[in-house]
Structures are given as structure tokens and as C-alpha cells.
Amino acid sequence: MTRLYLGERLEGSKASLRALELDVPPWAREAFYARLLGRSPVQMRALWARLVFSGKGRPPRIVGDVDAALRELDHDPNTVVFMPAESAAMARLKPLFAL
């Protein structure tokens, strides 16, 4: 799943998987990028700038809050989003990775 956040397309059972990002404080996004992707926010912005400029990808769409992310997940089961573990547990979601 980390490859989704690095701009690679992954194919699910019937449709392409897509990544969303939750609008979180900068320190949470920095921890996510560092621990899961091994990159800094600056490196991620540079990566996405290259992919967008070359026409090879678009960054994950950012959703405003956990409720919006849960609506997206209900609407499209081929979606992956990082969110606080407590929120995922309350929604009975299966975490793929926990900080």
C-alpha cells in the first residue's frame, strides 16, 4: 500500500486502488511519511511535482476530516486512507499499518 502514496498504480480485484490523505496536523503527516514511506514532506512534494508535471500521476486527494474519509471508504471499497487508529477502530476498519 505504500506504493500508492508514492504514485504507483495498484490493481485491486476489479478496479484500481486509490489513496486518500486525511487533513491532519503537519507533525502527523511528517510521521506518516517518515515511518511508512521513508521520506520527508519536502521529498514527497518534489515527488508529486515531478509526477504531475510529467503527467504520470496525481497526489492523493485530501479529505477534511475522518467522517469525510469514512464516507469515501463506504462509497469506494478500493480506497486506502491514513487516519488515527482510534477512528479506524471505532469504524471497525482493518488497519494496514499503525504508527
Backbone as JSON, one array per atom type, in Angstrom:
{
  "sequence": "MTRLYLGERLEGSKASLRALELDVPPWAREAFYARLLGRSPVQMRALWARLVFSGKGRPPRIVGDVDAALRELDHDPNTVVFMPAESAAMARLKPLFAL",
  "N": [[0.8, -1.19, 0.0], [2.06, 1.17, 0.48], [3.13, 1.96, -1.88], [1.08, 3.19, -3.26], [1.0, 5.75, -2.17], [3.27, 6.71, -3.2], [2.85, 7.18, -5.79], [2.45, 5.04, -7.51], [0.42, 2.87, -9.48], [-1.88, 0.51, -8.34], [-3.5, -2.53, -8.84], [-6.64, -3.66, -7.88], [-9.1, -6.15, -7.07], [-11.14, -5.63, -8.95], [-10.97, -3.01, -9.69], [-8.85, -0.09, -9.91], [-6.83, 0.68, -7.12], [-7.04, 3.43, -4.85], [-5.55, 6.19, -3.19], [-6.18, 8.19, -0.33], [-5.68, 11.18, 1.56], [-5.85, 12.24, 4.86], [-6.72, 15.36, 6.21], [-4.52, 16.33, 8.31], [-2.64, 17.42, 11.25], [0.57, 18.98, 10.61], [2.73, 17.59, 11.89], [1.76, 14.97, 12.15], [1.43, 14.15, 9.5], [4.1, 14.31, 8.71], [5.22, 12.32, 10.34], [3.9, 10.08, 9.3], [4.84, 10.06, 6.61], [7.61, 9.75, 7.11], [7.89, 7.36, 8.69], [6.43, 5.37, 7.3], [6.92, 5.75, 4.56], [9.53, 6.53, 4.37], [10.39, 9.09, 3.74], [10.62, 12.68, 3.64], [8.29, 15.45, 4.13], [9.01, 17.44, 2.28], [10.42, 15.96, 0.35], [8.31, 14.39, -0.54], [6.59, 16.32, -1.68], [8.22, 17.13, -3.79], [8.4, 14.74, -5.25], [5.7, 14.39, -6.04], [5.36, 16.71, -7.53], [7.04, 16.21, -9.71], [5.73, 13.95, -10.81], [3.18, 14.98, -11.45], [3.88, 17.04, -13.23], [5.0, 15.54, -15.31], [2.82, 14.19, -16.13], [2.27, 11.7, -15.16], [0.98, 11.08, -12.83], [-1.16, 11.89, -10.02], [-1.36, 13.53, -6.89], [-2.55, 12.0, -3.81], [-5.93, 12.71, -3.02], [-6.96, 15.1, -0.63], [-8.91, 14.77, 2.21], [-11.18, 16.43, 4.4], [-11.87, 15.61, 7.07], [-12.27, 12.88, 9.46], [-14.86, 11.81, 9.21], [-15.52, 12.46, 6.55], [-13.6, 10.93, 5.25], [-14.46, 8.36, 5.98], [-16.92, 8.3, 4.67], [-16.0, 8.31, 2.03], [-14.69, 5.83, 2.01], [-16.88, 4.13, 2.4], [-18.23, 4.61, 0.04], [-16.41, 3.8, -1.96], [-14.84, 0.89, -1.9], [-12.25, 0.33, -2.73], [-10.45, 2.09, -1.74], [-7.83, 3.6, 0.11], [-6.83, 5.03, 3.15], [-5.0, 7.09, 5.4], [-5.46, 7.38, 8.85], [-6.27, 8.38, 12.26], [-5.69, 5.78, 14.64], [-7.64, 5.26, 16.58], [-9.98, 6.21, 15.41], [-10.22, 4.54, 13.21], [-10.6, 2.08, 14.51], [-13.04, 2.53, 15.82], [-14.7, 2.68, 13.64], [-14.63, 0.16, 12.79], [-12.65, -0.67, 10.98], [-10.02, -2.26, 9.17], [-6.78, -1.92, 10.12], [-3.87, -1.32, 8.19], [-1.39, -0.53, 8.83], [0.13, 0.82, 11.7], [1.11, 3.7, 13.48]],
  "CA": [[0.0, 0.0, 0.0], [2.9, 2.37, 0.49], [3.37, 2.35, -3.27], [0.01, 4.11, -3.65], [1.36, 7.1, -1.76], [4.46, 7.1, -3.97], [2.43, 7.44, -7.16], [2.29, 3.84, -8.34], [-0.94, 2.33, -9.59], [-2.03, -0.89, -7.94], [-4.78, -3.04, -9.29], [-7.39, -4.48, -6.93], [-9.8, -7.26, -7.69], [-11.89, -5.19, -10.12], [-10.7, -1.61, -10.01], [-7.61, 0.44, -9.37], [-6.86, 1.19, -5.76], [-6.68, 4.84, -4.79], [-5.17, 6.65, -1.85], [-6.65, 9.48, 0.16], [-4.97, 11.67, 2.72], [-6.66, 12.98, 5.8], [-6.14, 16.66, 6.55], [-4.03, 16.17, 9.67], [-1.58, 18.37, 11.58], [1.83, 18.71, 9.9], [3.57, 16.59, 12.57], [1.22, 13.64, 11.87], [1.78, 13.83, 8.11], [5.54, 14.09, 8.7], [5.46, 10.99, 10.92], [3.42, 9.1, 8.32], [5.81, 9.99, 5.51], [8.91, 9.25, 7.57], [7.85, 5.98, 9.16], [5.89, 4.43, 6.33], [7.46, 5.93, 3.22], [10.95, 6.83, 4.44], [10.62, 10.37, 3.07], [10.17, 13.89, 4.33], [7.25, 16.15, 3.36], [9.64, 18.13, 1.14], [10.68, 14.95, -0.67], [7.02, 13.98, -1.12], [6.13, 17.39, -2.58], [9.05, 17.07, -5.0], [7.97, 13.55, -5.99], [4.41, 14.64, -6.68], [5.55, 17.75, -8.55], [7.58, 15.54, -10.91], [4.71, 13.09, -11.4], [2.15, 15.83, -12.03], [4.47, 17.73, -14.38], [5.2, 14.58, -16.39], [1.54, 13.58, -16.49], [2.26, 10.3, -14.74], [0.21, 10.83, -11.62], [-1.71, 12.98, -9.23], [-1.25, 13.19, -5.47], [-3.81, 11.6, -3.19], [-6.84, 13.79, -2.65], [-7.01, 15.31, 0.82], [-10.25, 14.94, 2.75], [-11.13, 17.34, 5.53], [-11.97, 15.02, 8.41], [-12.46, 11.42, 9.5], [-16.18, 11.48, 8.68], [-15.43, 12.52, 5.08], [-12.82, 9.76, 4.84], [-15.32, 7.19, 6.14], [-17.89, 8.33, 3.56], [-15.27, 7.88, 0.82], [-14.47, 4.39, 2.12], [-18.18, 3.48, 2.16], [-18.57, 4.78, -1.38], [-15.46, 3.07, -2.8], [-14.04, -0.02, -1.07], [-10.88, 0.25, -3.24], [-9.79, 3.29, -1.24], [-6.97, 3.47, 1.28], [-6.63, 6.34, 3.76], [-4.4, 7.02, 6.72], [-6.26, 8.09, 9.84], [-5.94, 7.97, 13.62], [-6.05, 4.4, 14.94], [-8.9, 5.22, 17.33], [-11.07, 6.41, 14.45], [-10.33, 3.31, 12.42], [-11.16, 1.04, 15.37], [-14.45, 2.84, 16.05], [-15.43, 2.41, 12.39], [-14.41, -1.28, 12.51], [-11.81, -0.81, 9.8], [-8.83, -3.06, 9.37], [-5.58, -1.13, 9.85], [-2.79, -1.96, 7.46], [-0.18, -0.08, 9.48], [-0.14, 1.73, 12.81], [2.27, 4.41, 14.0]],
  "C": [[0.85, 1.27, 0.0], [3.13, 2.86, -0.93], [2.29, 3.3, -3.79], [0.37, 5.55, -3.34], [2.62, 7.6, -2.45], [4.14, 7.22, -5.46], [2.29, 6.23, -8.05], [0.84, 3.41, -8.36], [-0.92, 0.87, -9.17], [-3.41, -1.34, -8.36], [-5.38, -3.93, -8.21], [-8.09, -5.59, -7.68], [-10.52, -6.83, -8.97], [-11.52, -3.78, -10.58], [-9.37, -1.19, -9.42], [-7.83, 0.91, -7.93], [-6.49, 2.66, -5.78], [-6.43, 5.23, -3.35], [-5.8, 8.01, -1.57], [-5.75, 9.89, 1.3], [-5.95, 12.44, 3.57], [-5.95, 14.28, 6.12], [-5.78, 16.63, 8.03], [-2.99, 17.24, 9.97], [-0.27, 17.99, 10.89], [2.69, 17.63, 10.56], [3.07, 15.17, 12.28], [1.56, 13.21, 10.44], [3.28, 13.53, 8.0], [5.88, 12.71, 9.26], [5.03, 9.89, 9.96], [4.42, 8.93, 7.19], [7.12, 9.37, 5.95], [8.87, 7.77, 7.9], [7.41, 4.99, 8.09], [6.57, 4.52, 4.97], [8.96, 6.22, 3.2], [11.32, 8.14, 3.75], [10.12, 11.51, 3.93], [9.03, 14.52, 3.52], [7.82, 16.88, 2.14], [9.91, 17.15, 0.01], [9.37, 14.5, -1.34], [6.47, 15.05, -2.05], [6.92, 17.37, -3.88], [8.65, 15.88, -5.88], [6.67, 13.83, -6.74], [4.51, 15.72, -7.73], [6.08, 17.12, -9.84], [6.51, 14.7, -11.6], [3.61, 13.9, -12.08], [2.67, 16.5, -13.3], [4.62, 16.78, -15.57], [3.9, 13.93, -16.85], [1.41, 12.14, -16.06], [1.47, 10.04, -13.47], [-0.3, 12.1, -10.98], [-1.62, 12.58, -7.77], [-2.6, 12.73, -4.91], [-4.65, 12.83, -2.83], [-6.9, 13.89, -1.14], [-8.46, 15.53, 1.22], [-10.15, 15.66, 4.08], [-11.16, 16.72, 6.91], [-12.25, 13.52, 8.3], [-13.82, 11.03, 8.91], [-16.19, 11.49, 7.15], [-14.66, 11.32, 4.55], [-13.67, 8.49, 4.93], [-16.39, 7.14, 5.04], [-17.23, 7.87, 2.26], [-15.05, 6.37, 0.84], [-15.76, 3.61, 1.9], [-18.53, 3.5, 0.68], [-17.68, 3.93, -2.29], [-14.57, 2.18, -1.94], [-12.59, -0.2, -1.56], [-10.07, 1.48, -2.84], [-8.98, 2.96, 0.0], [-6.75, 4.87, 1.82], [-5.9, 6.16, 5.07], [-5.19, 7.92, 7.66], [-5.85, 7.64, 11.23], [-6.47, 6.56, 13.91], [-7.38, 4.31, 15.68], [-10.09, 5.34, 16.4], [-11.29, 5.16, 13.61], [-10.98, 2.2, 13.24], [-12.65, 1.28, 15.6], [-15.29, 2.54, 14.81], [-15.3, 0.95, 11.97], [-13.66, -1.5, 11.21], [-10.59, -1.63, 10.16], [-7.59, -2.2, 9.08], [-4.53, -1.95, 9.12], [-1.44, -1.64, 8.09], [-0.56, 0.87, 10.6], [1.16, 2.38, 13.26], [2.37, 4.22, 15.48]]
}
